[in-house]
Amino acid sequence: MIWTAELGRTLRSARVVVLLLLYAMFTVTALSVVHGIAKSITAQTDVQVAAGADPEAVQKLMDEAHKKFVSTFFADDDAMAEALLVIPLVLLVVFKTSLRFLPLFAGIMGFDQLSGEVGPRSIRYLTVRSRRSSVMLGKFFAQATLLAGLMLLVDVGLCLHARFTEPDFATGAMAMVLARFWVSAVVFSSAYLALTALCSALFRQPAVSLVFNLIVLFGFWLLALVGEFFRLEPDPKLPAELAGQMVSKLAYLRYASVWHYSSDLLHPDLSHSGVAALAHLGFALFFLGLAYAVLRGRDL
């Protein structure tokens, strides 16, 4: 009941329009920048062809550059690189960029979901007839449903744009990419929505909840960055014992950050994408458990 009521109240307000415009504005801006860069590269290629260069050789160089770019910035192994090569590069770059924006967007969207009720003590009227866990989960699932709908609208727009601007991007491939993008984004955002619920439960002032949420997000990003920085790739020819000693203990810090697992959500191998999905859902359950513990111990 709280889920339905909270979602209906949000959909009837102007807030959902502002959130959609904010998400769409960021996505369109990223799309415009990436599309402009791609158009510039295409124009340079046309100039080379017009100057007498072999079109097949130029196309081969473009394909190799595309594969190297995907392998460097989006893929950890060859299997993932091959799976991502079928996705138009503009679409892939914009989607990965939007994932970096989602944690901040989730914090902006739900920073007052609990603190907005705890501060003025209006939550006591809900807890008279409902359990505190029902209040927390109802508001969380309302936020999750709203965010999933917004992401679906934006992802549909991105895929339709790629469908009509990329001749090789067929309708069937578009549907598969849309499903992968949307499911990955929903799983990815679940952990950050739960983190937002935890931060909102910790404080009575919504503004303090938002600031603390941003600090925690930066902490997770920094933890993953430090872990990746100290991660070493030993020579495969070395003995296993010596290779293990070359990996700094600080490299294991990356496993404590939910940010680290986002890169494998689009992996074609279930052993990679499944672990990444379970990691995000595990962090979501952990944050929700802490939020419930805080809310249960709070004097309302």
N, C-alpha and C positions, 0 to 999 in steps of 0.2 A: 504493500500500500504506500509506504513512504517512497519507494522507487518510482511508482507511477505518479504520485502527487508531485514529487520534486521535479521529475522530468517534464510533466505537463506545465508546471509553473515556469520553468526555464524556457520552454518552447514558446510560451505566450508572452514572454518578455522580450525587450529589445536586445537583451544580452546575447542571445544566440545569433542575431544578425551581426552584432559587433565582432563576436568570436569568428564567425564565418568570414567576414571581411578581413579580419586580421590574418587568419590563416591563408586565405586566398591571396591577399596582398603580398605576403612573404613568398608564396609559391610562384606567383606571376613575376615578381621581381627576379627571383632566381632563374626562372625560365627565360626571361628576357635577356639576362646577362649571358647565360649559357648558349642560348640560341644566337645571340650576336657574335659570340666567339666562334661558334660552329659555322656561321655564315661567312665570317672573315676567312676561315681556313678553306672553305669551299671556293671562295673567290680566288684565293691564291693558287689553288689547284687548277682552276680554269685558266688562269694566266699562264701557268706552266705548260698546260696542254696546248694553249694557243701559240706559245712560243716554239712549239715543235717537239715537246717531250712526248715520250711514248705513253699513251693513256693507260695501258695495262701496267706499265712499270710504276706510274704515279699511283694508280689504284692499289697496287701491291704494297707500296710504301705507306699509303694511308691505312690499309688494313693492319699492317704490322705496328704502326704507331697506335692505332686503336687498341690492339691487343696488349701492347706494352703499357698503355695508360690504364686499362682495366686491371691488369695484373698488378700494377704498382699501387694503385689507390683503392681498389675495391675487392681484390681477391687475394686469399692467402695460399691457394694452391691452383694447379692447372684445371682440376675439375670445376671449381667455382668460376674460374676465368672463362672456360668454355660455355658454361651456363649463362653467364652474364653477357657474353658477346652477342647473343641473339636479341638482346634488349637494345633499342636505340640509345646511343650514348647520351643524348640530351635528356631523355627520360630518366635514365639511370642516375645521372649527376643531380638532377633536380630532386629525385626521390631521396637519394642519400643525404642531400643537403637539408631537405625538409625533416628528416629524422633527427638531425642535430638541433632543429628548432622545436621539436615536439616536447622535450622535457620542460623547456621554458614555457611553452604554450599551456601544458598541463598545469603548471604552477599558477599561471595567470588565471586559468579557467576555474580552478577549484580551491584557491587559497583560503576562501571564507566559508567553505562548505560546513565546517564544524565550528570554527572560531566565530563565524558570523551569528551562530546560535548560542554559543557559550558566553560570549561577551555580554550581550544584553539579557542573558539568562532565559531567553525564550525556549531553549531546549528543554527546560523543566516541564513544559506543557506537552512535549512529545513523549518524554520518558514516563509520564504518568500512566499512559496506556500502552507504551511500546518499550521493549527492552533496548538498552543502550547499543547492543550489537546490531539490532534491527535498524536503529537510526543511522549508525555509522555505515553499514553495508548498503542501506537504501540510498543514501546520498552518494556513496561511492559508485554504485552501479548506474545511478542516474547520470553522473559525470562521465562514466565510461561509455554509456549508450550515446550520449550527446557527442562525445569526441569521435566515436566510431562512425557516426553518421556524417560528421563534418569531414573526416578523412576520406570516406567513401565518395562524397561529392567532389572533393578536390582531386582524388586519384582518377575518377572517371573523366574529369576534364583533362587531366594530363594525358591519359591514354588515348582519348579521342583526338587530342592535338597531335600526338605522335602518329596516330593511324592515318591522318589526312596529310601529314607533312613528310612521312617516310613511306615511299612506295613499297618497300620490301616488308613492311610491318603489317602482316595479314590480320584479319579480324579474329581468327582463332588464337593466334599468338597474343593479340591484344587482350583477349579475355583471360588467358592464362597468366599473363603478366599482371593484369589488374587484380586477380585473385591473390597472387603471391604478394603483391605490394600491400594490399589491404590487410591480409592476415598478419603479415610481418609487422605492419605499423600498429595493429591492435595489440599484438603480443608485446611489442616494444613499449608501447605507452602504458601498459597495465602496471608495470613496476613504478613508473613515475607518477601515475595517478595515486597509487597507494602511498608513495612517499609524500605526496601533497596532502593526503588525508592525515598522515602522521604529523606533519608540520602544523596542519590546521588544528589538530587535537591538542597540541602542546601549549598553545598560547590563546589567550582570550582576545587579543587584538589582531584583526585580520592583516593589518600592515606588517606587524612583527612576524606573523606566519609566513608571509610572502618573502620577506627579507631573509629569514632563516632558511626557507626552501631554496632560495638562490645560492646561499652559502653552502648548503649541503650538496647541491648539484655541482658547484665548482669543486667541492672536495672529492666527489666521485670521479669527476673528470681528471683532476690532478692525480688521484690514486692510480687510475688506469694509465696516465701519461708516464708517471714514474716507473710503473711496472714494465711498460713497453720500452722505456729508455734503457733500463738495466737488463733487458732481455737480449741474450747473445745467441747467435746461430753458430754452433760449433761445426767444425769440419766433419762431415760424415765419415771420413776415413779414420778419425781418431777412435780409440777404444771407448766403449760406453762409459766406463768409470771416469775417465779423464774428461769426456764431453760433459758429463753431469757436473763436474767441478767447475766448469767454465760458466755455468749459468749462475748469476748472482742471486742470492736469496731475496733481494729486493724485487726481482722480476716476478715473484709469486704474489706481490701486492695486487697485480692486475686482476687476479681471480676474486678479490674482495670487492671489486667495483662492477656494478651492473653494466656500466658503459662498455666494458671489455667484450661482452658477449653479443653486442649488436651486429658485428660484422658477419657473423655466421647465420643470420636469420634467413638470408637468401641462398644459402648453400644447397645444392641439389642432393647432397648426401644426407639422409635422415639422421645419421650418427652425429653430424655437425649441427644441422638446423634444429634437430630435436633437443640436443643438449642446450643450445642457445635459448630455445623457447622455454624449456624447463627452468633454466637459470632465471629468466625474467619472471616467470610465474612464481618461482621460489622466493625471489626478492619481494614480489608483490604480497605474498602471504606473510612474509616476515614483517614487512612494514605495516600491514593491516593488523597483525597480531599485536605489535607494539602500540598502534593507535587505539586498539580496543582496551589494552591494559591501561593506557593513560586516561582514556575516557571513563573507564570503570572506576578508577581511583580518584577521579576529580569530583570535587564538591560542586554540584550543579545548583 
